């Protein structure tokens, strides 16, 4: 669970331990989901729990929370995918009940955005010298076993923060964290980048694609309870439609491709007859 620092010049000597963190994440995910469901019904006690646990957050998680416009070099700072505190706030605190003095929108989006920027930088090949451990972590971050309590919660938190911020301010923070603000703000810089090395141009192109993909998800991903006017039934139905749009799948394949709830159920049986037919 410890944050990692980008290796420059020399390949990492020893792969860090990461399997235990994701094993713990998968074991705790059902408990976290049940806790969040309980906290939706009992707002007052859970709010105090979160406020008490916030001061014990490691310093590297909240280093730049005071001013969202400050440029944070995500390549030089320690980065990691396990930022549980910011994800539990999604289900615990609804946007209209947020105490903005304690949790401002820039603070809410900071940690999820760093996780997504880290994934984009890995896809762009900017963390190659950190070995396969980071690549494996990114894989499990998007995997169906961990996605609900990791990637999905980060996207929801960005949507919550963006809905409470000025759009220009939100876009400026995203550009800053992706290290792309200078590309879009200066014509001379774009000209220098076109004349740069092929690897640098490819990295920037990949980061731009990842950033645009993220913005599309923040704006268009509405099939989540609390974000769009949908029920859990609609979420499962949409997920099955997406899976079957890729290719025909067996029943067992669909079950493995869908996230499970706390009762080890996917909700497949309730909706499968309305979206597909078995042969």
C-alpha positions in Angstrom: 0.0 0.0 0.0 3.0 2.3 0.2 3.2 5.0 -2.5 5.9 4.5 -5.2 8.2 7.0 -6.7 9.1 7.1 -10.4 12.5 5.6 -11.2 14.6 7.7 -13.4 17.9 6.6 -15.0 18.1 3.2 -13.3 15.7 0.3 -13.2 14.2 -0.6 -9.8 16.4 -3.2 -8.0 13.7 -5.1 -6.2 10.0 -5.4 -7.0 7.9 -4.1 -4.1 5.3 -6.2 -2.4 1.8 -5.5 -3.8 -0.2 -8.7 -3.7 -1.0 -8.5 0.0 -2.5 -5.0 -0.4 -4.9 -6.1 -3.2 -5.8 -9.3 -1.4 -6.7 -7.2 1.6 -8.7 -4.9 -0.7 -10.7 -7.8 -2.2 -11.4 -9.2 1.3 -12.5 -5.9 2.7 -14.6 -4.7 -0.3 -17.8 -6.4 0.8 -17.4 -5.0 4.3 -16.8 -1.5 2.9 -19.8 -1.7 0.7 -22.0 -2.8 3.6 -20.6 -0.1 5.8 -21.4 2.5 3.2 -25.0 1.2 2.8 -25.4 1.5 6.6 -23.9 5.0 6.7 -26.5 6.2 4.1 -29.2 5.4 6.6 -27.3 6.7 9.6 -25.6 9.9 8.5 -24.7 11.5 11.8 -22.6 8.8 13.4 -20.8 8.0 10.2 -20.0 11.7 9.6 -18.2 11.8 13.0 -16.3 8.6 12.2 -14.9 10.1 9.0 -14.0 13.3 10.6 -12.1 11.4 13.3 -10.2 9.2 10.8 -9.2 12.1 8.5 -6.3 13.5 10.7 -4.6 10.1 10.6 -4.3 10.2 6.8 -0.6 10.1 5.6 0.8 13.5 4.7 1.5 12.5 1.1 -2.2 12.1 0.5 -3.1 15.7 1.4 0.0 17.6 0.5 -1.5 20.0 -2.1 -5.1 20.2 -0.8 -4.9 23.9 0.3 -4.7 25.3 -3.2 -5.9 23.4 -6.2 -4.3 25.8 -8.6 -0.7 25.0 -7.4 1.1 22.9 -9.9 1.8 19.4 -8.5 4.4 17.3 -10.3 2.8 13.9 -10.3 6.0 12.3 -11.7 8.1 13.4 -8.7 5.7 12.9 -5.9 5.0 9.5 -4.3 1.9 7.9 -6.0 -0.3 5.0 -5.1 -3.7 3.4 -5.8 -4.8 2.8 -2.2 -6.6 6.0 -1.1 -9.5 4.5 0.8 -10.5 7.6 2.7 -11.4 9.6 -0.3 -13.4 6.7 -1.8 -15.5 6.0 1.3 -16.5 9.7 1.4 -18.4 9.1 -1.9 -21.2 7.0 -0.4 -21.0 8.6 3.1 -21.4 12.2 2.3 -23.8 13.4 -0.4 -22.8 16.6 -2.3 -25.5 18.7 -0.8 -24.4 17.8 2.8 -20.7 18.3 2.3 -19.1 20.7 4.9 -17.2 22.8 2.4 -15.0 24.2 5.1 -13.6 20.8 5.8 -13.8 19.1 2.4 -13.6 21.6 -0.5 -14.2 20.3 -4.0 -10.5 20.6 -5.0 -9.6 18.4 -2.0 -12.3 15.8 -2.9 -10.9 15.3 -6.4 -7.2 15.5 -5.6 -6.5 11.9 -4.6 -8.8 10.2 -7.2 -7.3 12.4 -9.9 -3.8 11.4 -8.9 -4.7 7.7 -9.2 -6.1 8.2 -12.7 -3.1 10.3 -13.7 -0.8 7.5 -12.5 -2.7 5.0 -14.7 -2.4 7.3 -17.7 1.3 7.8 -17.1 1.9 4.0 -16.9 0.0 3.5 -20.1 2.2 6.2 -21.7 5.3 4.3 -20.7 6.6 6.9 -18.2 7.0 4.4 -15.4 8.8 1.6 -17.2 11.8 1.5 -14.8 9.4 0.7 -11.9 9.0 -2.9 -13.1 6.0 -5.1 -13.5 4.6 -4.6 -10.0 3.1 -1.3 -10.9 1.6 -2.6 -14.1 0.0 -5.5 -12.2 -1.5 -3.0 -9.7 -3.0 -1.0 -12.6 -4.5 -4.2 -14.0 -6.2 -5.0 -10.7 -7.3 -1.4 -10.2 -9.4 -1.8 -13.3 -10.3 -5.5 -12.8 -13.8 -6.5 -12.0 -12.8 -7.8 -8.5 -11.5 -4.4 -7.3 -13.1 -1.9 -9.7 -16.2 -1.1 -7.8 -14.3 0.1 -4.7 -11.4 1.6 -6.6 -11.8 2.9 -10.2 -15.6 3.4 -10.1 -15.4 5.3 -6.8 -12.7 7.6 -8.2 -14.8 8.4 -11.2 -17.8 9.2 -9.0 -15.7 11.4 -6.8 -14.5 13.4 -9.8 -18.1 13.8 -10.9 -19.1 15.0 -7.4 -16.3 17.5 -7.3 -16.8 18.7 -10.8 -20.5 19.3 -10.2 -19.6 21.6 -7.3 -16.8 23.6 -9.1 -16.6 26.1 -11.9 -16.0 24.1 -15.1 -12.9 26.1 -16.0 -11.4 25.6 -12.6 -12.0 21.8 -12.8 -10.5 21.6 -16.3 -7.4 23.7 -15.2 -6.8 21.2 -12.3 -7.1 18.2 -14.7 -4.7 19.8 -17.2 -2.2 20.6 -14.4 -2.2 17.1 -12.9 -1.8 15.5 -16.4 1.2 17.9 -16.9 -0.5 19.2 -20.1 -1.3 22.8 -19.1 1.7 24.2 -20.9 0.9 22.4 -24.2 -2.6 24.0 -24.5 -1.6 27.4 -23.2 1.4 28.2 -25.4 1.8 27.9 -29.2 5.6 28.1 -28.9 5.6 25.1 -26.5 3.5 23.0 -29.0 6.0 23.9 -31.7 8.9 22.7 -29.5 7.1 19.5 -28.7 6.5 18.7 -32.4 10.3 19.0 -32.8 11.1 16.9 -29.7 12.0 13.2 -29.6 9.6 10.6 -30.9 9.1 9.1 -27.4 8.2 12.4 -25.8 5.7 13.1 -28.6 4.1 9.7 -28.1 3.9 10.1 -24.4 2.2 13.5 -24.7 -0.2 12.1 -27.3 -1.1 9.2 -25.0 -1.6 11.5 -22.0 -3.9 13.7 -24.1 -6.0 10.7 -25.2 -6.2 9.5 -21.6 -7.3 12.9 -20.3 -10.0 13.2 -23.0 -11.2 9.7 -22.2 -11.4 10.7 -18.5 -13.4 13.9 -19.3 -15.8 11.8 -21.4 -16.3 9.4 -18.5 -16.8 12.3 -16.0 -19.4 13.9 -18.2 -21.2 10.9 -19.7 -21.0 8.1 -17.2 -24.4 8.5 -15.5 -25.5 4.9 -14.9 -24.7 5.0 -11.2 -27.1 5.3 -8.3 -26.8 8.8 -6.8 -25.3 10.2 -10.0 -28.1 9.4 -12.5 -31.7 8.5 -11.9 -31.1 4.8 -12.2 -31.6 1.7 -10.0 -29.2 -1.2 -9.4 -31.3 -3.2 -11.9 -30.4 -0.6 -14.6 -26.7 -0.7 -13.7 -26.5 -4.5 -14.1 -28.6 -4.4 -17.3 -26.3 -1.8 -18.9 -23.2 -3.7 -17.9 -24.5 -6.9 -19.5 -25.4 -5.0 -22.7 -21.8 -3.7 -22.9 -20.4 -7.1 -22.3 -22.6 -8.7 -25.0 -21.8 -5.9 -27.4 -18.2 -7.1 -27.4 -19.0 -10.7 -28.3 -21.5 -13.5 -27.5 -20.7 -14.8 -24.0 -21.5 -17.9 -22.1 -23.4 -17.7 -18.8 -20.3 -18.4 -16.8 -18.3 -15.8 -18.6 -20.9 -13.1 -17.9 -20.9 -14.0 -14.2 -17.2 -13.6 -14.0 -17.3 -10.3 -15.9 -19.8 -8.7 -13.5 -19.0 -7.3 -10.0 -20.5 -9.0 -7.0 -22.3 -7.5 -4.0 -21.8 -8.4 -0.4 -23.9 -11.5 -0.9 -21.7 -12.8 -3.7 -24.5 -12.0 -6.2 -24.2 -10.2 -9.5 -27.9 -9.6 -10.3 -27.5 -11.4 -13.6 -30.5 -13.7 -13.3 -32.9 -10.8 -12.7 -32.1 -9.0 -16.0 -30.6 -11.5 -18.4 -33.9 -12.4 -20.0 -34.6 -8.8 -20.9 -31.3 -8.2 -22.8 -30.3 -11.6 -24.3 -31.3 -15.1 -25.2 -29.3 -18.3 -24.6 -28.9 -20.8 -27.3 
